[in-house]
Amino acid sequence: MALAAQGFGNRPRGRATIEHLTATIANLGVLQIDSVNVFERSHYMPLFSRLGMYDTAVLDEMLLVPHAPATHFEYWGHEAAFLPVDSWPLWQWKMHAARERHARPGAWLAEHRALADTLVARLHADGPATFSQLEGVREKRRGSWWEWSDVKLALEYLFEDGTITAIGRTNFQRIYAPVADVIPHRLLDASVPETDARRTLMRDAVRALGVGTLTDVADYYRFKTAPARVAVDELVSSGDVVEVAVVGWTKNGKPVNGYMLPTATIPPKAPAVSTVLSPFDPITWNRERASRMFGFDYRIEIYTPAHKRVYGYYSLPILMNDALVGRIDLKADRKTKTLIVRSAHWEPKRPANAVERLAQTLRDAAAWRGLERIVVEDWGDAAAELRRVFG
C-alpha cells in the first residue's frame, strides 16, 4: 500500500514527460531539498526512483527557473522542500504565525524592519534575486562560517513569514521574490482557517503514505504530535480517514494502530520495481517508519569519521519490489564521466537475481546522469558481486 501510494509501479513506457514530473510531485505533495551532490542532489532522486530516466533540465525549468506566476514554490513543508503552488493557501496559517512572532517587540525582524522593507522593495523593483545579489560585497563575518549577515537573516525571516518566497535556485542559492509578484492572486486571496488547513494536510499525508501511524502522518508535513492528533481524530470522526490495525505495529509492547483513506485498497501484489532511493525519499526519511515497515535500520554517515563508517559516506537504500534489500554509496565523477560505487552492502534477505537487477539499475543511473563508465570499489558484499559483473 505504501509503495503504491508513493507512485511506485507506474513507470512510463518511454521517457518521462513534464506531465509525469508534475503529477509525481503533486502525488508526493512535497519534494525535499538537500545540498549534498555526491551522486545527485536529493530533489532529483525521487522522480528517478519512480519514473526512471528523465531529462533533469525539464525539472530544472519547473523548479529552479523563476516563473511568474509560479508553478511551484519553496517552503518548510518537510524541512526545506519544493511544493506545488496550489498548496499555498494550506501554509498561510504557518506564515501568519511566523509574522506575528517577528512583529513582537524585541524580535530580530521588528528591530530590523527598515532593512527588511528595503530588501522587499528592491525585489519588487528589480525582480527576483539571490542573497548574494542582494547583499553585494559580502559583509565581514562576525565569527564562524555559520554566522549569517543581517541581509541573510532578514531574508530568512521574510521567507518564513511568507512576505517573500523562493521560486527557484541558482548555484543552489534561493531566488527570492515578493509573494504578491509571483503567487497567483486567487491563491493569496484563498483564506483557509488553520484548523481546516491542518485537516487537509493530515488527510493528504495519510493519502501519500497509504497507511501510517499517527507519528508517521504527523511527520510527513512536520507537524507536532498534539495538533496532528486533533486533526486526525476529526478526520476519523468525519469518515475521511479510517483507523486500522496493522499486524506487527507495536510500541513498548502495545499495538499501534494505523490510518488510511476509506477508499484505499491493498494491491494484489508488490510493484515490480528495482531502484535506489534518496536518503530523503518519503519511503526512508522517517527512519523509525523504515525500520518498522522494512526492517531497515538506516542512517547516512556523512558526519561520521571515515574510519568509523559502516556502510559509506552517503549510502542510498536499494528498493526491490516491496523490500529494502541493501544500500549503495555512489559518486558521480563528472570529469571522467564515471559512476563510482564506493561501497555496496546487502541486507540479510534479497531476491536470487538481486545482483543482476542492481547492475541494471546502475546502468540506468549512469545513463541518466550522462556517465559512460561504472567502477566498483572493494567495500561490502554487494560490491564484491558487482565487481564480478563490471570488472
C-alpha positions as CSV (number, residue, x, y, z in Angstrom):
1,M,0.0,0.0,0.0
2,A,2.8,2.4,1.0
3,L,4.7,1.9,-2.2
4,A,1.6,2.1,-4.5
5,A,0.6,5.3,-2.7
6,Q,4.0,6.7,-3.3
7,G,3.7,6.1,-7.0
8,F,5.9,3.1,-7.5
9,G,4.9,0.6,-10.2
10,N,3.7,3.2,-12.6
11,R,6.8,3.9,-14.6
12,P,6.0,5.2,-18.1
13,R,6.9,3.2,-21.2
14,G,9.0,5.9,-22.7
15,R,11.0,8.8,-21.2
16,A,9.0,10.7,-18.6
17,T,7.4,14.0,-19.7
18,I,6.7,17.2,-17.9
19,E,3.2,15.9,-17.2
20,H,4.7,12.8,-15.5
21,L,7.0,15.0,-13.4
22,T,4.2,17.4,-12.4
23,A,1.9,14.6,-11.5
24,T,4.6,12.8,-9.4
25,I,5.4,15.9,-7.4
26,A,1.7,16.5,-6.8
27,N,1.3,13.0,-5.7
28,L,4.2,13.3,-3.3
29,G,3.0,16.6,-2.1
30,V,6.5,17.7,-1.1
31,L,9.9,17.2,-2.6
32,Q,12.7,17.6,0.0
33,I,15.8,19.6,-0.8
34,D,19.3,18.7,0.3
35,S,22.6,20.3,-0.7
36,V,24.8,17.1,-0.9
37,N,25.7,16.4,-4.5
38,V,27.9,13.3,-4.5
39,F,25.8,11.3,-6.9
40,E,22.9,13.7,-7.5
41,R,21.0,16.2,-5.4
42,S,18.2,14.8,-3.4
43,H,15.2,16.5,-5.2
44,Y,16.1,14.8,-8.5
45,M,16.2,11.3,-7.0
46,P,12.5,10.6,-6.0
47,L,11.5,11.2,-9.6
48,F,14.2,8.9,-11.0
49,S,13.2,6.2,-8.4
50,R,9.6,6.3,-9.6
51,L,9.8,7.3,-13.3
52,G,13.2,6.1,-14.4
53,M,15.4,8.1,-16.7
54,Y,14.1,11.6,-17.3
55,D,15.5,14.9,-18.5
56,T,16.6,16.8,-15.4
57,A,16.6,20.0,-17.5
58,V,12.8,19.8,-17.6
59,L,12.7,19.6,-13.8
60,D,15.1,22.5,-13.6
61,E,12.8,24.5,-15.8
62,M,9.9,23.7,-13.5
63,L,11.6,24.2,-10.1
64,L,14.7,26.3,-10.5
65,V,13.9,28.8,-13.1
66,P,11.8,31.7,-11.9
67,H,8.2,31.9,-13.2
68,A,5.5,34.5,-12.7
69,P,3.1,33.2,-11.8
70,A,4.9,30.4,-10.1
71,T,4.0,26.8,-10.6
72,H,6.0,25.6,-7.5
73,F,7.4,27.3,-4.5
74,E,9.9,26.5,-1.7
75,Y,8.9,26.4,1.9
76,W,9.3,24.4,5.1
77,G,6.9,21.7,4.1
78,H,9.1,18.8,5.3
79,E,12.3,20.6,6.0
80,A,13.2,22.8,3.0
81,A,11.1,21.5,0.1
82,F,9.5,22.3,-3.2
83,L,5.7,22.3,-3.1
84,P,3.0,22.7,-5.8
85,V,1.8,26.3,-5.8
86,D,-1.8,25.2,-5.4
87,S,-1.0,24.2,-1.8
88,W,0.0,27.8,-0.9
89,P,-3.3,28.5,1.0
90,L,-2.7,25.5,3.2
91,W,0.5,27.1,4.6
92,Q,-0.6,30.6,5.2
93,W,-1.5,29.9,8.8
94,K,2.1,28.9,9.4
95,M,3.3,32.0,7.7
96,H,0.9,34.2,9.7
97,A,2.1,32.7,12.9
98,A,5.7,33.5,12.0
99,R,4.7,37.1,11.0
100,E,3.2,37.6,14.4
101,R,6.3,36.3,16.2
102,H,8.5,38.6,14.0
103,A,6.4,41.6,14.9
104,R,6.7,41.3,18.6
105,P,8.8,43.9,20.5
106,G,12.3,42.7,20.7
107,A,12.1,40.3,17.8
108,W,15.0,40.5,15.4
109,L,12.9,41.4,12.4
110,A,11.0,44.0,14.3
111,E,14.2,45.7,15.2
112,H,15.5,45.5,11.6
113,R,12.3,46.4,9.8
114,A,13.9,49.2,7.7
115,L,16.4,46.7,6.2
116,A,13.6,44.2,5.6
117,D,11.4,46.8,3.9
118,T,14.3,47.9,1.7
119,L,15.0,44.3,0.6
120,V,11.4,43.7,-0.3
121,A,11.2,47.0,-2.2
122,R,14.4,46.1,-4.2
123,L,13.0,42.7,-5.1
124,H,9.7,44.3,-6.2
125,A,11.5,46.9,-8.3
126,D,14.4,44.9,-9.7
127,G,12.9,41.4,-9.9
128,P,13.8,38.1,-8.3
129,A,17.3,37.9,-6.8
130,T,19.6,35.7,-4.7
131,F,21.1,36.5,-1.3
132,S,24.5,37.2,-2.9
133,Q,22.9,39.6,-5.4
134,L,21.1,41.5,-2.7
135,E,24.0,41.7,-0.3
136,G,26.5,42.8,-2.9
137,V,30.0,42.9,-1.4
138,R,30.0,40.3,1.2
139,E,29.9,41.7,4.7
140,K,32.8,40.8,7.0
141,R,31.6,37.8,9.0
142,R,31.2,38.3,12.8
143,G,32.7,34.9,13.7
144,S,32.2,31.4,12.4
145,W,31.2,30.5,8.9
146,W,27.6,29.8,10.0
147,E,27.1,33.3,11.4
148,W,24.8,34.9,8.8
149,S,24.9,38.6,7.8
150,D,21.9,40.9,8.6
151,V,20.8,40.6,4.9
152,K,20.7,36.8,5.1
153,L,18.9,36.8,8.4
154,A,16.3,39.3,7.1
155,L,15.7,37.2,4.0
156,E,15.3,34.0,6.1
157,Y,12.7,35.7,8.4
158,L,10.8,37.2,5.4
159,F,10.8,33.8,3.7
160,E,9.5,32.1,6.9
161,D,6.6,34.5,7.3
162,G,5.5,34.5,3.7
163,T,6.4,38.1,2.8
164,I,8.8,36.7,0.1
165,T,9.2,33.3,-1.3
166,A,11.7,31.3,-3.3
167,I,10.7,30.5,-6.8
168,G,13.9,28.9,-8.0
169,R,17.6,28.4,-7.3
170,T,20.9,29.1,-9.0
171,N,24.1,27.6,-7.7
172,F,21.9,26.2,-5.1
173,Q,21.1,29.7,-3.7
174,R,17.4,30.5,-3.4
175,I,16.0,33.1,-5.8
176,Y,13.7,35.3,-3.8
177,A,10.7,37.3,-4.9
178,P,7.8,39.2,-3.2
179,V,4.9,36.8,-2.8
180,A,2.5,39.3,-4.3
181,D,4.6,39.4,-7.5
182,V,4.7,35.6,-8.2
183,I,2.0,33.7,-6.4
184,P,-1.4,33.8,-8.2
185,H,-3.8,36.2,-6.5
186,R,-6.5,33.5,-6.4
187,L,-4.3,31.6,-4.0
188,L,-3.2,34.6,-2.0
189,D,-6.8,35.5,-1.5
190,A,-7.9,32.0,-0.6
191,S,-8.2,32.2,3.2
192,V,-8.1,28.7,4.8
193,P,-8.6,28.6,8.6
194,E,-5.7,26.9,10.4
195,T,-7.9,24.0,11.6
196,D,-9.1,23.3,8.1
197,A,-5.6,23.6,6.6
198,R,-4.3,21.2,9.2
199,R,-7.0,18.6,8.5
200,T,-6.4,18.9,4.7
201,L,-2.6,18.4,5.1
202,M,-3.1,15.5,7.5
203,R,-5.5,13.8,5.1
204,D,-3.1,14.4,2.3
205,A,-0.3,12.8,4.4
206,V,-2.5,9.7,5.0
207,R,-3.1,9.5,1.3
208,A,0.6,9.9,0.4
209,L,1.6,7.3,2.9
210,G,-1.0,4.7,2.0
211,V,-1.1,3.7,5.7
212,G,0.7,5.1,8.6
213,T,0.7,5.6,12.4
214,L,-0.1,9.0,13.9
215,T,3.6,9.7,14.2
216,D,4.1,8.8,10.5
217,V,1.2,11.1,9.5
218,A,2.4,14.0,11.7
219,D,6.0,13.7,10.4
220,Y,5.0,13.9,6.7
221,Y,4.5,17.6,6.9
222,R,6.4,18.0,10.1
223,F,3.5,18.6,12.5
224,K,3.8,18.3,16.2
225,T,2.0,15.2,17.5
226,A,-0.6,17.1,19.6
227,P,-2.1,19.2,16.7
228,A,-1.8,16.2,14.3
229,R,-3.8,14.1,16.7
230,V,-6.5,16.6,16.9
231,A,-6.7,16.8,13.1
232,V,-6.6,13.1,12.5
233,D,-9.3,12.4,15.2
234,E,-11.5,14.9,13.4
235,L,-10.9,13.2,10.1
236,V,-11.8,9.8,11.6
237,S,-15.0,11.3,13.1
238,S,-16.0,12.7,9.7
239,G,-15.2,9.5,7.9
240,D,-12.5,11.0,5.8
241,V,-9.9,8.7,7.4
242,V,-10.3,5.2,9.0
243,E,-8.3,3.8,11.8
244,V,-7.0,0.3,11.2
245,A,-5.0,-2.4,13.0
246,V,-1.7,-3.4,11.4
247,V,-0.1,-6.7,12.4
248,G,3.3,-6.2,13.9
249,W,3.0,-2.5,14.5
250,T,3.8,-2.1,18.2
251,K,5.5,0.3,20.6
252,N,6.6,-0.7,24.0
253,G,4.9,-4.0,23.6
254,K,1.5,-2.4,22.8
255,P,-0.3,-2.3,19.4
256,V,-0.1,0.9,17.4
257,N,-2.9,1.5,15.0
258,G,-2.6,3.0,11.6
259,Y,-4.7,5.3,9.4
260,M,-5.7,5.1,5.8
261,L,-8.3,6.6,3.5
262,P,-11.6,4.7,3.3
263,T,-11.2,4.4,-0.5
264,A,-7.6,3.0,-0.3
265,T,-7.1,-0.7,-1.3
266,I,-4.4,-3.2,-0.7
267,P,-2.8,-4.0,-4.1
268,P,-2.8,-7.7,-5.0
269,K,1.0,-7.8,-5.3
270,A,4.0,-5.6,-4.8
271,P,5.1,-3.3,-7.6
272,A,7.8,-4.7,-9.8
273,V,10.5,-2.2,-9.1
274,S,14.3,-2.1,-8.8
275,T,15.8,1.2,-7.9
276,V,17.8,3.3,-5.5
277,L,16.3,5.9,-3.2
278,S,17.4,9.3,-1.8
279,P,18.1,9.3,1.9
280,F,15.3,12.0,1.9
281,D,12.7,10.0,-0.1
282,P,9.4,9.7,1.8
283,I,9.9,6.0,1.9
284,T,13.0,6.4,4.1
285,W,13.1,9.9,5.5
286,N,11.3,8.7,8.7
287,R,13.9,6.3,10.0
288,E,11.6,4.7,12.6
289,R,9.0,4.0,10.0
290,A,11.5,2.5,7.6
291,S,12.7,0.2,10.4
292,R,9.1,-0.8,11.4
293,M,7.9,-1.4,7.8
294,F,11.0,-2.8,6.1
295,G,13.2,-3.9,9.0
296,F,15.8,-1.5,7.6
297,D,17.9,0.4,10.1
298,Y,19.2,3.4,8.2
299,R,21.2,6.5,8.7
300,I,23.6,8.4,6.5
301,E,27.2,8.7,7.7
302,I,28.3,12.0,6.3
303,Y,29.1,13.3,9.8
304,T,30.7,10.0,10.9
305,P,34.5,10.0,10.8
306,A,35.6,7.9,7.8
307,H,37.3,5.2,9.8
308,K,34.1,4.7,11.8
309,R,31.7,4.4,8.8
310,V,29.9,1.1,8.5
311,Y,28.3,1.5,5.1
312,G,29.7,4.6,3.4
313,Y,29.5,8.4,3.2
314,Y,26.1,8.8,1.6
315,S,24.6,5.4,1.1
316,L,21.4,5.1,-0.9
317,P,18.8,2.5,0.0
318,I,18.2,-0.2,-2.6
319,L,14.5,-1.0,-3.2
320,M,13.4,-4.2,-5.0
321,N,9.7,-4.9,-5.1
322,D,8.5,-4.5,-1.5
323,A,11.8,-4.8,0.3
324,L,14.8,-2.6,1.0
325,V,17.5,-5.1,0.2
326,G,20.7,-3.2,0.7
327,R,22.4,0.2,0.4
328,I,24.9,1.6,-2.0
329,D,27.3,4.6,-1.9
330,L,27.5,6.2,-5.3
331,K,29.7,9.0,-6.6
332,A,29.5,10.7,-9.9
333,D,32.9,11.7,-11.2
334,R,31.7,14.1,-13.8
335,K,35.1,15.0,-15.2
336,T,35.8,11.4,-16.2
337,K,32.1,10.5,-16.8
338,T,32.4,7.7,-14.3
339,L,29.9,6.3,-11.9
340,I,31.9,5.1,-8.9
341,V,30.4,2.5,-6.5
342,R,32.3,3.4,-3.3
343,S,30.6,0.7,-1.3
344,A,27.6,-1.7,-1.6
345,H,26.1,-3.9,1.1
346,W,23.2,-6.4,1.1
347,E,20.6,-6.8,3.8
348,P,20.1,-10.4,5.0
349,K,17.3,-11.1,2.5
350,R,17.2,-10.3,-1.2
351,P,15.9,-11.8,-4.4
352,A,18.0,-14.5,-6.1
353,N,18.7,-12.2,-9.1
354,A,19.4,-9.2,-6.9
355,V,22.9,-8.5,-8.3
356,E,21.7,-8.6,-11.9
357,R,18.9,-6.2,-11.1
358,L,21.1,-3.9,-9.2
359,A,23.6,-3.9,-12.0
360,Q,20.9,-2.8,-14.4
361,T,19.8,-0.1,-12.0
362,L,23.4,1.2,-12.0
363,R,23.5,1.2,-15.8
364,D,20.3,3.2,-15.8
365,A,21.6,5.6,-13.2
366,A,24.8,6.2,-15.1
367,A,23.0,6.7,-18.4
368,W,20.5,9.1,-16.7
369,R,23.4,11.3,-15.5
370,G,25.4,11.0,-18.7
371,L,28.1,8.8,-17.2
372,E,29.9,6.4,-19.5
373,R,31.7,4.0,-17.2
374,I,31.0,2.2,-13.9
375,V,33.8,1.4,-11.5
376,V,33.2,-0.6,-8.4
377,E,35.5,-0.2,-5.4
378,D,36.1,-3.1,-2.9
379,W,33.9,-2.4,0.1
380,G,30.9,-4.6,1.0
381,D,29.5,-8.0,0.0
382,A,27.3,-6.4,-2.7
383,A,30.3,-4.6,-4.1
384,A,32.1,-7.9,-4.4
385,E,29.3,-9.3,-6.6
386,L,29.1,-6.1,-8.6
387,R,32.9,-6.3,-9.3
388,R,32.3,-9.6,-11.0
389,V,29.7,-8.0,-13.2
390,F,31.6,-4.8,-14.1
391,G,35.2,-5.9,-13.7
